[in-house]
Structure formats: structure tokens, C-alpha cells
Amino acid sequence: MNQFELFRRLAGLQSDPRDDEAIWAEFRQAPGFVDSRNCGLIDAVQSGWYQSQSDELFKGFPVSAEDTVLDVGCGAGGATLFCANRGAAVTFTDVVADKIESLRQRVARTPARHAEGLVVDSTQLPLADACMSRVICMEVLEHVADPQTFLLELARVGRSGALYLLAVPDPVGERMQQSFAPDYYFREPNHIHVFEREQFAGLVEGAGLEIVERASFGFFWTMWMFIYWVLAKNAGVELDGASHDIVQPPYPPLLNDWARLWNNLIQMPEAAPMKQALDQLLPKSQVIIARKP
């Protein structure tokens, strides 16, 4: 079942004769509608991501036009585009050719001084030793068979002094989901590893990198995923495929309500301590900034 079929079922619109895009357009235009992705971006910026004024992709991870950046498992390319818009030279990899081609076209419209997209699984990168000053690898390691060997390859291409921005799902939310998420979420090509926090740190240090900073964020997305699994089960939907595809629209009505609620909350300055506490209690991701000696 695809996203539109699930959306129609949960919205009670199975018999609506309009095409899928027309129905979703009506939902988007409703008063008070908040797109989950937009809410997630606002939430991320408040957590320290995409700091345009200071040119930090994440707090403590600055990017400049002098940098040569590798984004491994780039996905939709938000990190690559942030770096490209600072004029950096960017190399981005993914196993999905369509994602690389789409991102290549978008990067071409930025001031990046060089850009290269590679369709590879990144276990053996076609790159020279010590060629990158910034290496980004977010929400990738949980998918790979041998995370330690993978990190050693990332360490190989970093220069002395290179900064690494690494993120994986936090174990608290992952363990909770094991009791009600579908089995496919914890099978290839999805999450085949759950990294305890010290285990993640040990992998980074085992690759010869020095940890500079550790952080966590993403309560909004943890709850989003929890709600999604419950809705799909309530609708009697059997899920499979790549888990990252579910964050694409259309979203079931209850998830639109959750995005609107969270968006309205975090617009209040007084909500900042609450958000910080929840990000620490039940984060979506754990983050490490590391340096190559």
C-alpha cells in the first residue's frame, strides 16, 4: 500500500472520485494546516541545525567556501545544499540514482565551487585519502552491515583536522518501537542496528576520531513515528519497503494535527525549556561531532 492509499483510508476518502493530488491539495489549503516537514525543519533549527547566520550545519560544525565536504547517504540533500550554498566543494553519495540526479540539478543552482554526485554504497569510496575537510554521515550507520569498517572508510578520506558530523537513531525510541513498529522497520534495508549511546561513541573512537561534542534532538519525529505506526495498524495496513519514504506526504489527518500542535507550541519562547527536556528524554537521533587528529 502506498502513502496515498493509506491517506485515503485513514481520511475516510476511499470512494472520493477525485485524483489523489486534488484531495491532498485540499488538505494543504485548509486553515491551520502545517506540513510535517516544515514543522520538522523549524524544530531542527531550534535544536541547532541549519544555522544560516553562523554558517553552521549543526552547532559546532561550521562550513565555509574553503571546505571540501562529503555527505554520505545524502538522501534528499538538505545537508549538501546547506554546504553548497556556502560555496563549499561538495561530494554527495547515495545508493538511489534518482536522488543523486535530483540533488545534482539542485546543487547546480548554488554557488558551490565544485559538485560531484556518486551512486555508491560508500563502503569503498572512489576518493583519495585525506581529501575532505568536512564529512557528514547522518542516519546511515544503522543500515550498514559493518558500521566499524564503514567508519574507517570515512576516516580514511578526512584530512588531519577534518570535522565529522555523525548521527544515528537514539536507542531509547528504537527500543520502544520494537514493541509496536512493524517487523520490516528492523530489517534490511532499514534499521539493522540499534546503537547504545556509548556503543556509538566507541565506534567513532575506534575509527581513530576524537569526539568533540555529543547531542540529541528530535522528540517531534519520535512521536510522529509512534503515531504513524499506530495509525497504520489501526487501518489494517501491512507496511514494507524503505522506512524513510513514510515521511513523504500525504500524511494521515491525525499526523497533520500533531504537526500543527507541535508547531504552535514551539513558536512560544516559553516552550523552549520543554522542548529541550523532551529532546533529551525521547530524542529521535543522537549526534556526535568528531575530529580527525
C-alpha positions in Angstrom: 0.0 0.0 0.0 1.4 3.4 -0.9 1.1 6.7 1.0 -2.0 7.9 -0.9 -3.9 4.6 -0.3 -3.2 4.8 3.4 -4.1 8.5 3.5 -7.4 7.9 1.7 -8.3 5.0 4.1 -7.4 7.0 7.3 -9.2 10.1 6.0 -12.3 8.0 5.1 -12.0 9.0 1.4 -11.7 5.6 -0.3 -14.8 6.4 -2.5 -13.9 10.0 -3.3 -13.7 10.2 -7.2 -11.1 13.0 -7.3 -7.5 12.2 -8.0 -5.0 11.8 -5.1 -3.3 15.2 -5.7 -6.5 17.1 -5.7 -7.6 15.6 -2.4 -4.2 16.3 -0.8 -4.2 19.9 -2.2 -7.5 20.5 -0.4 -5.9 19.3 2.9 -2.9 21.5 2.4 -5.0 24.5 1.8 -7.2 24.0 4.9 -6.9 26.8 7.6 -4.2 26.0 10.1 -2.6 23.2 8.1 1.1 22.6 8.9 3.2 20.3 6.8 5.1 17.8 9.0 8.4 18.5 7.1 8.1 22.3 7.7 7.4 21.7 11.4 10.3 19.3 11.5 12.6 21.9 9.9 11.6 24.6 12.4 12.1 22.1 15.2 15.6 21.2 13.8 16.7 24.8 13.6 15.7 25.4 17.2 17.8 22.3 18.1 20.9 23.8 16.4 20.6 22.6 12.8 20.9 24.8 9.7 22.3 27.9 11.5 22.4 30.3 8.5 23.7 33.3 10.3 26.7 31.5 11.7 27.1 29.1 8.7 26.9 26.0 11.0 25.2 23.0 9.6 24.9 22.0 13.2 26.1 24.0 16.2 29.8 23.4 16.4 30.1 22.3 12.7 30.8 25.4 10.6 31.1 25.2 6.9 32.8 27.8 4.6 33.6 28.2 0.9 37.1 26.8 1.7 35.7 23.5 2.8 35.6 20.3 0.8 32.6 18.4 2.0 31.5 14.8 1.7 27.8 13.9 2.5 27.4 10.2 2.7 23.9 8.8 2.2 22.7 12.3 1.3 19.1 11.4 0.8 17.0 14.4 -0.1 20.2 16.6 0.2 19.4 19.1 2.9 22.9 19.0 4.4 24.6 19.0 0.9 22.6 22.1 -0.1 23.4 24.0 3.1 27.1 23.4 2.4 26.8 24.2 -1.3 25.1 27.5 -0.5 28.1 28.4 1.5 30.3 27.9 -1.7 31.9 24.7 -0.4 33.0 22.0 -2.8 30.5 19.1 -2.2 30.6 15.4 -2.9 27.4 13.5 -2.1 26.6 9.8 -2.2 23.6 7.6 -2.1 22.5 4.2 -3.4 19.4 5.6 -5.1 20.4 7.1 -8.5 17.3 9.3 -8.8 18.2 11.0 -5.6 21.7 11.8 -6.8 20.4 13.1 -10.1 17.7 15.3 -8.4 20.3 16.7 -6.0 22.8 17.3 -8.7 20.4 19.5 -10.5 19.6 21.5 -7.3 23.3 21.9 -6.4 24.0 23.3 -9.9 21.9 26.3 -8.9 24.0 27.1 -5.9 27.4 28.8 -5.6 29.2 25.6 -4.8 32.7 25.8 -6.2 32.6 22.1 -7.2 30.0 19.4 -7.0 30.0 15.6 -7.6 27.3 13.1 -7.0 28.2 9.4 -6.7 25.8 6.4 -6.8 27.6 4.1 -4.4 27.0 2.4 -1.1 30.1 4.2 0.4 31.7 1.1 1.8 34.5 1.8 -0.6 34.6 5.4 -1.7 36.2 6.3 -5.0 38.0 9.1 -3.3 41.6 9.8 -2.4 43.0 9.6 1.1 42.8 12.8 3.2 40.8 14.8 0.7 37.9 16.1 2.8 37.8 18.8 5.5 34.1 18.0 6.4 32.4 14.6 6.4 28.7 14.2 7.1 27.0 10.9 7.7 23.5 11.1 9.2 21.1 8.3 9.8 23.2 5.8 7.7 25.2 3.6 10.0 22.1 1.8 11.3 21.6 0.5 7.8 25.1 -0.9 7.0 26.3 -4.4 7.7 29.7 -3.5 9.2 29.5 0.0 10.8 33.1 -0.1 12.1 34.6 -0.8 8.7 32.3 1.9 7.2 33.5 4.5 9.7 37.1 3.5 9.0 36.5 4.3 5.3 35.0 7.7 6.3 38.1 8.4 8.4 40.4 7.5 5.5 39.1 10.3 3.3 39.3 13.0 6.0 42.2 15.4 6.3 44.1 15.9 9.5 41.8 18.3 11.5 38.7 17.4 9.5 35.4 17.6 11.3 32.8 14.8 11.2 29.1 15.2 11.8 27.6 11.8 12.6 24.1 10.9 13.6 22.2 7.6 14.3 18.8 6.9 15.8 18.8 7.1 19.6 18.3 3.7 21.4 15.5 4.8 23.7 13.0 5.4 20.9 14.3 2.5 18.9 13.7 0.1 21.8 10.2 1.4 22.4 9.3 1.0 18.8 10.3 -2.7 18.8 7.1 -3.4 20.8 4.7 -2.0 18.2 6.5 -1.0 14.9 6.2 -3.4 12.0 9.0 -6.0 11.7 10.2 -4.5 8.4 11.4 -1.4 10.3 14.2 -3.5 11.9 15.1 -5.5 8.7 17.2 -4.6 5.7 17.1 -2.1 4.1 16.0 -0.4 7.3 17.4 -0.4 10.8 19.5 -3.5 11.3 21.5 -2.0 14.3 20.3 -0.2 17.4 23.3 1.7 18.8 23.5 2.3 22.6 25.0 5.8 23.2 28.3 4.6 24.5 28.5 2.0 21.7 28.1 4.7 19.1 30.9 6.7 20.8 33.1 3.6 20.9 32.6 3.1 17.1 33.6 6.7 16.4 36.7 6.5 18.6 37.5 3.0 17.2 37.8 4.7 13.7 40.5 6.9 15.1 38.4 10.0 15.5 38.3 12.3 18.6 34.8 13.2 19.9 34.3 16.9 20.2 30.6 17.2 21.1 27.6 15.0 21.7 24.0 16.0 21.4 20.5 14.7 20.9 17.3 16.0 19.3 14.1 15.1 17.6 11.2 14.4 20.1 8.8 15.7 17.4 9.9 13.0 14.9 9.9 10.2 17.5 6.3 10.9 18.4 5.5 11.3 14.7 6.8 7.8 14.0 4.9 6.3 17.0 1.7 7.8 15.8 2.3 6.7 12.2 2.7 3.0 13.3 -0.4 3.1 15.4 -2.5 4.7 12.6 -1.2 2.1 10.0 -2.0 -0.8 12.4 -5.5 0.7 13.1 -6.1 0.8 9.4 -5.0 -2.8 8.9 -2.2 -1.8 6.7 0.8 -4.1 6.2 3.9 -2.0 5.7 7.1 -2.8 4.0 9.9 -1.1 2.0 12.2 1.7 2.9 11.2 3.4 6.2 12.4 6.9 5.2 9.7 7.0 2.5 6.9 7.3 5.0 7.9 10.9 5.9 6.8 12.0 2.5 3.2 13.4 2.0 0.3 12.9 2.0 0.1 12.4 5.8 -2.9 11.0 7.6 -5.1 13.7 9.3 -4.0 12.8 12.8 -0.4 13.4 11.9 -1.3 16.8 10.4 -2.9 17.5 13.8 0.3 16.5 15.6 2.4 18.7 13.4 0.1 21.7 14.0 0.1 21.1 17.7 3.9 20.9 18.0 4.4 23.8 15.6 2.1 26.0 17.7 3.9 25.0 20.9 7.4 25.7 19.7 6.5 29.1 18.4 6.2 30.2 22.0 9.5 31.2 23.5 8.3 29.8 26.9 8.2 26.3 25.3 12.0 26.2 24.7 12.8 24.5 28.1 10.1 22.0 27.5 11.3 21.1 24.0 14.9 20.8 25.3 13.8 18.4 28.1 11.7 16.3 25.7 14.6 16.2 23.1 16.8 14.8 25.9 14.1 12.4 27.2 13.0 10.8 24.0 15.2 12.0 21.1 14.9 10.8 17.5 18.7 10.9 17.0 22.0 11.0 18.8 24.7 13.3 17.3 28.5 13.3 17.5 30.8 15.9 16.2 34.3 14.4 15.9 37.7 15.5 14.6 40.4 13.5 12.8 43.7 14.1 14.6 
